């Protein structure tokens, strides 16, 4: 029998946006501010699923494939820090309705399928730093990355050779 996988639904950042964010992060945060996420791991989580069996993964994939929703534009123009979870994040002041709808549908499907769902409300963000054990200086407003979202993916998280790796297992296109 195949082992359960640690899964989540997410939006992948376009390569050029991801590289611009990495450059911006390096210019605004010091090494002692926290552990930066690898460039390839930057994403916006829509629904964390936890450990999922192959059967449940197949059912969730079928449900995700039934979602019919238009794409939307993400405008990353906010940043902050959660001291309790020791995370520095990049997000948006006004999340688009399409993003909130997509996340709510995926989170509801996951909950109905018996997958773990965080009791925390959905706060769309991209984790920039982990293990931020002290308050860091958040850059003032004025930064902004904007890009169209035309698909979402199911990712697996694995820990290999001392590193966390995220790999896309399946992708779904949002309607035009």
Backbone bond lengths (Angstrom), bond angles and torsions (degrees), N, CA, C in turn:
res aa  C-N    CA-C-N  psi(-1)  N-CA   C-N-CA  omega(-1)  CA-C   N-CA-C  phi
1 X - - - 1.455 - - 1.539 109.48 -
2 X 1.316 116.37 140.43 1.449 121.77 179.45 1.531 109.30 -74.76
3 X 1.320 114.85 141.13 1.462 121.53 -179.55 1.527 111.23 -72.56
4 X 1.339 117.09 151.17 1.467 119.74 173.00 1.531 110.14 -62.22
5 X 1.317 115.23 153.19 1.462 121.31 177.30 1.513 109.10 -117.69
6 X 1.314 115.88 151.37 1.467 122.74 175.17 1.524 106.37 -85.07
7 X 1.338 116.77 112.62 1.457 121.43 -170.60 1.522 113.32 -122.31
8 X 1.335 115.12 158.76 1.457 121.84 172.47 1.527 109.22 -158.81
9 X 1.339 115.66 150.47 1.460 121.86 172.07 1.522 106.96 -91.23
10 X 1.338 117.02 140.54 1.465 119.55 -177.81 1.523 111.30 -155.93
11 X 1.322 113.52 168.56 1.459 122.84 172.62 1.516 106.69 -107.72
12 X 1.322 115.50 128.95 1.456 121.54 177.59 1.530 109.21 -84.73
13 X 1.322 116.23 143.59 1.462 120.65 176.85 1.529 108.95 -85.59
14 X 1.328 117.79 140.01 1.468 119.19 174.62 1.532 109.85 -60.65
15 X 1.317 116.74 144.48 1.463 121.76 -177.74 1.520 114.91 -49.08
16 X 1.342 119.21 -50.95 1.469 119.36 -179.01 1.538 112.54 -62.21
17 X 1.321 117.84 -38.06 1.472 120.99 178.09 1.525 109.31 -66.32
18 X 1.313 116.45 -44.37 1.472 121.20 179.50 1.537 110.12 -58.01
19 X 1.320 117.33 -44.99 1.465 120.52 -178.93 1.524 111.56 -67.29
20 X 1.332 117.79 -38.03 1.471 120.88 176.77 1.531 110.66 -63.61
21 X 1.324 116.65 -40.16 1.470 120.68 179.01 1.534 110.30 -66.21
22 X 1.320 117.64 -40.82 1.469 121.42 178.53 1.530 109.93 -61.16
23 X 1.329 117.07 -44.10 1.470 121.60 178.59 1.527 110.51 -63.38
24 X 1.334 116.49 -44.27 1.468 121.89 178.76 1.532 110.13 -62.23
25 X 1.335 116.21 -44.44 1.469 120.20 179.91 1.524 110.60 -60.26
26 X 1.332 117.52 -43.90 1.466 121.23 -179.26 1.527 111.58 -63.32
27 X 1.330 116.84 -31.77 1.464 120.82 -178.96 1.529 112.62 -79.62
28 X 1.342 117.56 -21.73 1.468 120.39 -173.06 1.524 115.48 -111.23
29 X 1.317 117.37 -13.17 1.466 119.29 -178.05 1.518 109.60 -128.04
30 X 1.336 115.83 141.57 1.465 122.37 -179.58 1.529 109.56 -90.95
31 X 1.338 117.06 157.98 1.476 119.85 179.59 1.522 113.44 -55.15
32 X 1.341 117.37 -33.36 1.470 119.57 -179.26 1.526 112.94 -77.18
33 X 1.339 117.73 -5.63 1.466 120.51 179.78 1.525 112.65 -73.45
34 X 1.331 117.90 -22.84 1.460 121.03 -179.54 1.511 110.47 158.39
35 X 1.319 114.53 178.06 1.460 121.31 -178.66 1.529 109.34 -92.83
36 X 1.341 117.30 114.20 1.470 119.25 -177.68 1.532 111.52 -71.11
37 X 1.322 115.18 142.27 1.457 119.70 173.41 1.518 108.73 -72.36
38 X 1.317 116.14 144.75 1.463 120.96 176.22 1.526 108.94 -61.01
39 X 1.294 116.34 144.56 1.462 121.94 -179.76 1.528 111.62 -50.40
40 X 1.311 116.81 -46.08 1.466 121.07 -177.31 1.525 112.76 -64.59
41 X 1.342 117.15 -19.08 1.461 120.89 -177.54 1.529 113.97 -93.57
42 X 1.331 118.68 -3.73 1.462 119.85 179.86 1.527 109.43 -68.93
43 X 1.330 115.88 129.26 1.462 122.23 -178.33 1.526 108.44 -162.79
44 X 1.315 116.23 170.30 1.461 121.68 174.29 1.527 106.78 -114.86
45 X 1.328 117.18 110.71 1.466 121.62 -179.22 1.522 110.26 -71.62
46 X 1.323 115.29 131.17 1.464 122.05 175.66 1.526 110.83 -95.46
47 X 1.329 115.88 -40.90 1.471 121.04 -179.60 1.518 108.44 -156.10
48 X 1.324 116.64 121.01 1.459 121.29 174.81 1.526 107.62 -86.15
49 X 1.325 117.19 131.70 1.462 121.42 -174.44 1.523 113.35 -107.42
50 X 1.318 118.24 -21.21 1.458 121.08 -176.72 1.520 111.69 77.04
51 X 1.326 115.93 -154.86 1.467 121.45 -179.88 1.530 108.72 -75.45
52 X 1.334 116.49 122.50 1.464 121.63 -173.90 1.527 109.23 -126.83
53 X 1.322 116.20 131.33 1.461 121.49 177.62 1.530 109.60 -71.80
54 X 1.334 117.37 159.27 1.464 119.87 178.31 1.539 112.99 -57.75
55 X 1.336 118.02 -38.57 1.467 120.87 179.45 1.528 110.93 -64.38
56 X 1.325 115.80 -45.37 1.460 120.18 179.89 1.531 110.32 -66.51
57 X 1.340 116.71 -37.19 1.465 120.84 177.23 1.524 110.19 -60.04
58 X 1.315 116.83 -43.71 1.466 120.63 179.85 1.535 110.42 -63.38
59 X 1.320 117.41 -43.44 1.463 120.97 179.71 1.533 110.74 -63.65
60 X 1.344 117.08 -43.41 1.463 120.56 178.81 1.528 111.19 -64.34
61 X 1.311 116.87 -37.69 1.468 120.92 178.06 1.523 110.86 -63.81
62 X 1.325 116.51 -40.79 1.469 119.62 178.00 1.521 110.81 -64.20
63 X 1.314 116.60 -43.45 1.472 120.09 178.41 1.533 110.94 -63.27
64 X 1.323 117.08 -43.18 1.471 120.38 179.43 1.523 110.76 -61.90
65 X 1.335 116.69 -35.81 1.456 120.99 179.59 1.516 113.43 -67.37
66 X 1.299 117.50 -15.73 1.477 121.13 179.61 1.526 112.47 -88.79
67 X 1.311 117.56 -8.84 1.474 120.40 -178.11 1.522 109.19 -68.90
68 X 1.316 115.34 127.10 1.468 122.32 176.87 1.519 107.27 -121.73
69 X 1.289 115.42 105.20 1.456 120.60 -176.74 1.521 108.25 -150.16
70 X 1.328 116.88 142.33 1.465 117.96 176.82 1.524 111.98 -69.75
71 X 1.331 115.00 156.75 1.452 120.74 174.83 1.524 109.87 -68.16
72 X 1.298 116.52 176.74 1.460 122.23 -178.22 1.523 107.99 -154.49
73 X 1.308 116.49 173.25 1.463 121.77 179.22 1.512 109.73 -110.70
74 X 1.322 115.85 131.20 1.465 121.17 174.53 1.521 108.24 -96.24
75 X 1.305 115.52 135.49 1.462 122.31 177.63 1.525 107.04 -123.47
76 X 1.325 116.10 102.12 1.460 121.96 -178.71 1.523 108.67 -84.82
77 X 1.326 116.30 103.47 1.459 121.10 -173.41 1.527 112.83 -139.37
78 X 1.340 116.39 21.63 1.458 120.42 -178.48 1.527 108.19 -143.92
79 X 1.307 116.71 154.04 1.465 121.80 176.80 1.512 108.04 -147.91
80 X 1.315 115.98 158.32 1.452 119.95 179.81 1.513 111.26 -170.16
81 X 1.321 114.20 -172.74 1.458 120.94 -179.94 1.517 109.24 -141.29
82 X 1.321 115.46 138.31 1.458 121.64 171.22 1.523 106.12 -106.27
83 X 1.321 115.83 108.58 1.459 120.03 -176.13 1.522 112.40 -66.10
84 X 1.338 116.90 -39.26 1.476 119.20 -178.05 1.516 112.27 -63.14
85 X 1.336 116.75 -43.56 1.465 119.33 -179.35 1.527 112.24 -91.57
86 X 1.352 116.16 -1.85 1.468 122.40 175.22 1.529 112.38 59.52
87 X 1.335 115.31 44.70 1.465 122.48 -177.26 1.523 110.10 -122.35
88 X 1.328 116.26 136.77 1.464 122.90 168.87 1.523 105.60 -106.37
89 X 1.321 116.35 131.93 1.461 120.48 -171.49 1.523 112.68 -131.51
90 X 1.325 113.62 161.77 1.459 123.72 173.93 1.524 105.71 -120.15
91 X 1.329 116.70 134.21 1.460 119.25 -177.64 1.508 111.92 -150.50
92 X 1.319 115.16 -149.43 1.461 119.85 -177.08 1.515 109.70 -138.73
93 X 1.325 114.68 142.94 1.455 119.58 177.99 1.523 111.44 -68.85
94 X 1.318 116.90 -38.88 1.464 122.51 -178.23 1.519 108.99 -126.50
95 X 1.336 118.68 88.95 1.468 119.20 178.65 1.534 110.16 -61.08
96 X 1.326 117.88 136.91 1.462 119.67 179.03 1.529 111.13 -66.98
97 X 1.321 115.47 147.58 1.464 120.81 -179.19 1.529 111.15 -56.86
98 X 1.338 117.04 -38.35 1.464 120.45 179.78 1.517 112.71 -60.16
99 X 1.326 117.06 -38.45 1.463 121.35 177.80 1.522 110.29 -64.64
100 X 1.328 116.56 -46.52 1.462 120.69 -179.21 1.520 111.29 -63.88
101 X 1.336 117.22 -40.45 1.468 120.95 178.69 1.527 110.91 -63.84
102 X 1.334 116.55 -46.12 1.462 120.53 -179.24 1.530 110.44 -61.04
103 X 1.317 116.97 -47.90 1.464 120.37 179.94 1.528 110.96 -61.81
104 X 1.323 117.34 -43.40 1.470 120.26 179.92 1.520 111.66 -62.47
105 X 1.333 117.51 -41.56 1.474 119.90 178.42 1.522 110.94 -63.21
106 X 1.332 117.18 -46.62 1.467 120.53 -178.56 1.520 111.66 -66.41
107 X 1.318 117.63 -39.92 1.463 121.07 179.29 1.535 110.47 -66.89
108 X 1.337 116.98 -40.09 1.469 120.19 178.55 1.525 110.91 -65.67
109 X 1.330 117.23 -42.81 1.472 120.52 178.37 1.524 110.42 -62.50
110 X 1.320 116.58 -41.74 1.457 120.36 179.55 1.524 110.75 -63.67
111 X 1.330 116.94 -44.02 1.465 120.59 179.88 1.527 110.91 -62.70
112 X 1.337 116.68 -43.34 1.473 119.86 178.67 1.525 111.52 -64.45
113 X 1.329 116.43 -28.07 1.467 120.77 179.89 1.523 111.82 -85.25
114 X 1.333 117.15 0.01 1.455 120.68 177.04 1.517 114.35 85.50
115 X 1.331 117.55 15.00 1.467 120.42 177.44 1.517 109.62 -83.86
116 X 1.300 115.46 152.35 1.460 121.14 178.17 1.513 109.71 -57.52
117 X 1.310 116.36 137.65 1.459 121.31 171.77 1.513 108.37 -133.71
118 X 1.304 115.27 132.28 1.451 120.99 179.88 1.523 109.77 -63.80
119 X 1.318 117.73 139.97 1.463 119.49 175.91 1.537 111.63 -73.38
120 X 1.336 116.17 -10.53 1.463 120.41 179.95 1.527 110.07 -72.59
121 X 1.335 117.92 143.74 1.461 119.51 174.57 1.529 109.45 -65.10
122 X 1.318 115.91 156.62 1.459 121.12 179.45 1.522 109.41 -67.91
123 X 1.315 115.88 121.01 1.469 122.07 175.87 1.528 105.81 -124.87
124 X 1.344 116.89 95.19 1.466 118.93 -174.94 1.526 111.30 -61.51
125 X 1.338 115.46 126.96 1.459 120.84 -177.74 1.515 110.68 -159.84
126 X 1.304 114.21 163.24 1.458 122.75 172.62 1.523 105.65 -117.84
127 X 1.313 117.11 121.16 1.456 120.65 179.89 1.523 108.75 -72.55
128 X 1.339 115.90 125.02 1.466 121.49 178.14 1.519 111.64 -97.89
129 X 1.359 115.88 -43.43 1.460 122.16 -178.23 1.525 109.73 -134.14
130 X 1.311 116.02 142.10 1.467 122.32 171.41 1.534 107.38 -112.13
131 X 1.312 115.60 167.85 1.475 121.72 177.08 1.523 112.03 55.95
132 X 1.324 117.23 36.14 1.466 121.96 175.45 1.523 106.74 -80.58
133 X 1.330 115.92 92.30 1.467 120.70 -170.08 1.525 113.72 -82.04
134 X 1.330 117.26 -5.52 1.460 120.51 177.82 1.531 108.43 -136.58
135 X 1.312 116.08 163.12 1.467 119.61 178.11 1.527 108.82 -65.92
136 X 1.311 116.20 131.82 1.463 120.98 179.48 1.528 109.53 -110.29
137 X 1.319 115.56 157.39 1.460 120.67 177.67 1.523 108.48 -77.72
138 X 1.320 116.18 117.41 1.461 121.65 178.67 1.528 107.68 -86.87
139 X 1.336 117.28 129.78 1.468 119.21 179.81 1.532 111.46 -57.46
140 X 1.328 116.62 144.16 1.468 119.70 179.43 1.522 110.94 -67.19
141 X 1.335 116.98 159.81 1.461 120.24 177.73 1.528 110.68 -54.85
142 X 1.303 114.92 157.70 1.457 121.03 -179.05 1.512 110.85 135.36
143 X 1.321 116.82 -18.24 1.462 120.98 175.56 1.523 108.38 -86.94
144 X 1.304 117.00 152.15 1.470 120.03 178.08 1.523 109.99 -167.92
145 X 1.309 115.36 128.99 1.458 122.36 170.68 1.514 106.20 -123.70
146 X 1.311 116.00 135.97 1.459 120.92 -178.55 1.521 108.17 -132.77
147 X 1.336 115.93 137.28 1.470 119.36 178.47 1.526 109.75 -156.65
148 X 1.334 115.88 150.37 1.460 119.28 177.90 1.529 110.69 -77.19
149 X 1.313 115.57 141.78 1.461 121.57 175.65 1.522 107.03 -106.66
150 X 1.317 116.05 116.75 1.463 121.55 -177.67 1.523 112.73 -118.23
151 X 1.340 116.36 -1.35 1.464 119.75 179.01 1.528 110.32 -158.19
152 X 1.310 114.88 165.07 1.460 122.20 172.36 1.516 107.11 -137.10
153 X 1.325 116.53 163.08 1.465 120.75 -172.63 1.524 111.56 -136.44
154 X 1.329 113.68 159.58 1.458 122.05 169.68 1.522 106.18 -102.66
155 X 1.325 116.19 125.64 1.463 122.10 -177.21 1.516 110.53 -114.75
156 X 1.326 114.71 151.92 1.465 122.66 169.15 1.519 107.31 -110.62
157 X 1.322 115.84 141.91 1.455 122.54 177.06 1.525 107.36 -110.11
158 X 1.329 116.31 128.41 1.463 119.24 177.70 1.520 109.07 -134.49
159 X 1.310 115.09 155.79 1.458 121.41 179.72 1.522 106.87 -116.46
160 X 1.339 115.80 110.36 1.462 121.16 -176.91 1.524 109.71 -131.96
161 X 1.327 115.63 133.76 1.462 121.39 177.02 1.524 112.33 49.33
162 X 1.330 116.29 43.30 1.454 121.35 176.19 1.516 115.22 76.33
163 X 1.335 117.56 10.48 1.471 120.66 -178.43 1.522 110.32 -131.36
164 X 1.326 114.43 143.02 1.464 119.71 173.80 1.514 108.07 -86.58
165 X 1.329 115.52 134.08 1.469 121.34 179.10 1.521 108.49 -127.89
166 X 1.324 115.11 137.74 1.454 121.29 175.95 1.519 107.49 -110.74
167 X 1.316 116.46 132.16 1.464 119.39 178.01 1.523 109.39 -130.80
168 X 1.329 115.32 132.76 1.463 121.33 179.09 1.530 108.49 -73.07
169 X 1.321 115.70 127.58 1.465 121.26 178.97 1.525 111.91 -97.33
170 X 1.327 115.34 -33.01 1.453 120.84 -175.33 1.523 108.91 -157.15
171 X 1.345 116.54 148.41 1.467 121.75 179.54 1.514 109.97 -129.59
172 X 1.334 115.41 148.30 1.457 121.46 176.78 1.524 108.56 -130.22
173 X 1.308 115.74 137.41 1.462 121.62 179.92 1.519 109.80 -89.22
174 X 1.323 114.70 137.42 1.465 119.80 174.07 1.510 108.17 -82.40
175 X 1.311 116.67 151.40 1.469 121.94 -176.69 1.527 109.74 -65.28
176 X 1.325 114.19 155.82 1.476 120.81 177.46 1.499 110.59 -73.16
